[in-house]
Amino acid sequence: MSRWCRCFSLAALLCLLPMQQGHAKQYPRVVIADPYIELHTGPGRGYPIFHVVERNEWVEVMKRRTDWFKVQDRDGNVGWVLIDQMEKTLSAPGIQTQFQKIAKQHFGERSFEGGLQFGDFEGSALMSIYAGYNFNSNFAVEIEGGQASGELSNTDLVRASVLSTPFPNWRLSPFFTIGGGYLKTEPKGGVFAKGTDTDFLNVGLGLRYYLSRRLFLRADIKQNIVLIDDDNSGEFLEWKLGFSFFY
């Protein structure tokens, strides 16, 4: 009986193999119209060219990352090709392939963004880095880390915020933000100086200005409320400006 079970299992496995192969993902193919295209090891000009695919050969387009396309040729070579070369391929005999370039319309449809900003944190030089996720065109969440360096102390901050963007498709797009976080202040010098840890809340507004491709300029101004204890609080102003990217 066990022998029949083994035979049945083997037969079932052999029957399933063609089904699994039949469900393999099919990628669109394009034909090379230029003398050749160059395959890079990664999505960028800094990655070396390791292979070329010649005219009249085809490649399968597997994925896209900004202006770079991951392709595979008939011999199984997988590499990255710049959009300028991909636009000179043919999707059918005599029909040039069309690829959508990154444009301002993608700015309002972004899912992720991040950037580096510099500014002022109540008289101290501020540097911060942030990353954000857009739930839709109007609402997003962000996390931020930064450091403010002053004459008397250094301050590290961590913040989480919610952003509202009423006009996401404008080239100069305003937004509003509310959030809160944590401050850690360490005095400079002084053997007996003691640092402080405090929570804070903030409200603010800002502007994004789309530059080109996936790059934009961002400016923020925030009013922060430091929660010193149950009966005391302090307020301070913060502004910053920097470059950001989206995808």
N, C-alpha and C positions, 0 to 999 in steps of 0.2 A: 504493500500500500504506500509506503514511504517513497518507493521508487517512482510510482505514478505521480505522487505529489511533486517530486523534484522535476519530473518531465513536464508536468503542467506549468510549474513556475517558470521553467526555462522557456517554454513556448510563449507564455504570456509576456515575458520580458522581451523576447524577440519581436513580438507583435507591437509592443509599446515603443520600441526604438524608432521605427519609421514615423510614428505619430509625433514623437518628440522632435525629430528632425524637421518634420513638416511645419512645426510651429516656430522654427527659428526665425528671428527677426529679419525682415527684409528691408534693406536700405536703398534709397534712391540712387540711381547710377547716372553719371554724366560722362561724356566723351571728351577727351582732350583735343582742342582745336589748335592751340599754340604748338610750336615745336616740342615743348615739354613743360611740365610743371615740377616744382621742387618740393620735396617732402622734408619738413623739419622734424626734429625729435620732440619739439614742444611748441605751444602756441605763442611764438614770439620770434622776432628777428634775431635775438641773441642765441637762440637754439641752433645747433649746426644742421646743415643739410646732409642727409644720409642716403638719399635716393632720388632719382628723377623718373617720372612716368612720361613716355613719349607720345607724340601725336597719334590719334586714332585709337589709343588704348582707353579703357574705361576705369573709373574709380567709383567706389561706393562712398557716399557722404554719410558719416556716422553721427556726427554731432557738431555743434557750433559753439565757440567761445569768443565773444566779441567779434572781431573781424578775421578770426582764424577758424578753419574747418578741419575736423579730424576725418581723414579718408583712408580707404583701404583699396589697394590695387588687386588685380587678378592673381598675383603671386602671394598675396597675404601680407605685403608690406603696409604697415600702418604708420601714418605720419600726419603732420599738420601743414595746411596750405593757406596762404594769405588770400583774402577775398579778391584782390586785384587779378590773381591768376585764375581763381575759380570763376570769375565773371567771363572768362574767355573759353569756357567749356560749352558743350552743347548738350541740352537735355533730350533732344530728339534731332534727327537729321535736319541740319540747316537752321535750327532754332537755338538762339543763344540763351544760356541759363541766366535767370534773373535772381539776384540775391538782395535782400533788403538791408541797406546800410543803417548803422546806428544813427538816429536822428533825434531832433527835439521831441518828437512825439513819444519816444521811448522814455524820456525824462519823466513824464507824468505817469508812466505805467511801470516804474521801477518797483522791484521787490525788496532789494537790499541796497544799502548805502553805507559809506564809512568815510572817515576823513581825519585830518590833522589840523588843529586850530591853535592860534596864538592870540593872546590878549592881556587883559588886566583883571585882577581879582582883588578888588578893594586896595589898590595901590601896589600889589605884587605882580610880577611878571608871570603870566599863566601859559602853560602848554597843556593841551588835552587831545585825546584821541577818542573817537566814538564809533559805534556801529549801530545800525538801525534796521528794522524790518517793517515793511509796509503791509498792513492787513488789506488795505485797498488804497485808492488814489488819495483819500482824504485823511486817513488815520494811520499812525505808526507808533512804534515803541522804540526806545533807544537805551543803550547803556553807555556810560562814559567814564573814563578814568583820566585824572589830570594831576598836575603838580603846580603850585604857585610858590614862587621864590621871592621873599622880601628881604629887607635889610635886617630884620630882627627874628624872622622865623620862616620855616618851610611848611607848606600845607599840602597834604595829599587828599584828594577827593575821589569819591565813587558816587555816581548818580544814575538813577533810572528815571526816564521821562516818558510822557505820552504827548504826541504831537498831533495837531490838527492843521491841515493845509486846505483852505477853502478853494483855492484856484490852482490846482496841481499842474495844469497844462500851460500856464503862463511862463514865459521865459524868465521874468523876474517874479518869483512866486513867494508871497509872504506866508508865514506860519506862526502858530501860537503853541506854547508849550507849558506844561505843568509837571512837576516832579519832586523828587526828594532824594536825599542820600546821606552820606557819612563823611565827616571831616576829621582828619588827624593832623594836629598842629604840633610841630617840634621847634622850640626856641633855638636860636643860634647862639652858641657860646654860653658861658655861665654854668658852673658846676652844679649849682642848686636849681637851675631852671627846670621846670616841669612841663611836659607836653599835655595837651588836652584832646579829648575825643568827644565830638558833638554830632548830633543829627541836625539836618536842615531841610527846609522846604523851599521851593522856588516857583516863580511864574516868570514867563518871558515871551518874547517875540523875536522873529528873525526873518531873514530873506535868503532865498536860494536864487542864484543867477546861472542859468545854463550857458556853458561856454562852447563846447563841441564834443562830439562823440560821447564818451561816458564821464566827462569831467564837468564840474560846476563849482562855483564860488559860493561860500556860505558865511553869513554873518549872524551872530546871536547877541542879544542883550538880556540879562536875567536879573531879577530882584530876588535875593536870597534872604531867608529868615532863619537864623540860627537859634535852635532850641537849647538855651543854656541850662535852665532848670524849669521847675513847674511854674515859677513866678517871673522868670526873666528870659528875655530873648533879645537878639540883636539883628540888625539888617545891614546888608552890604550889597553893592552893585558889582556886576561882572559883565564884561563884554569880550568877544573874541571873533576872529576872522581867519578863514583858512580855505584850503582846497579840499574837495570831496569827490568821490567817484560813486557810480551806481551800476547795478546790473540786475 
